[in-house]
């Protein structure tokens, strides 16, 4: 058993989208990831529907989430 599991282990897509939208806001999220569900009347529900069907977009969202976690951790270490 790994003592440091992958940061996405046990985290739902809904939790990821919610945390990203809380951290960045929808407008900034739409700038960082150019997908319509973040730019045109965004909501967690519409984003989940799109991301579950679109693997490339989900990958971008997961990558931004991992970046946010690293950045957030570094902010607290300073």
C-alpha positions, 0 to 999 in steps of 0.5 A: 500500500502506498503511503502517499496515494494519487491526489485524485484518488477518492475525489469525485469529478463533482468535487473537482469542479466545485473546488475549482469554481470556488477557487478560481471563479467561473470567469477565470476557470473559463479563461484557463480552460477554453470550454463552453460549459465554463463560459456560457451560463456555467454550472456544476451540473452542466460542466459534469454532463460535458466533462463525463462525455469528453475525455480531453476536457476532463483531463484538462480539468484534472490537470488544473486541479492538480496544479491548484493543489500544488500551488495551494500547498506552496502558498501555505509552506511560505 
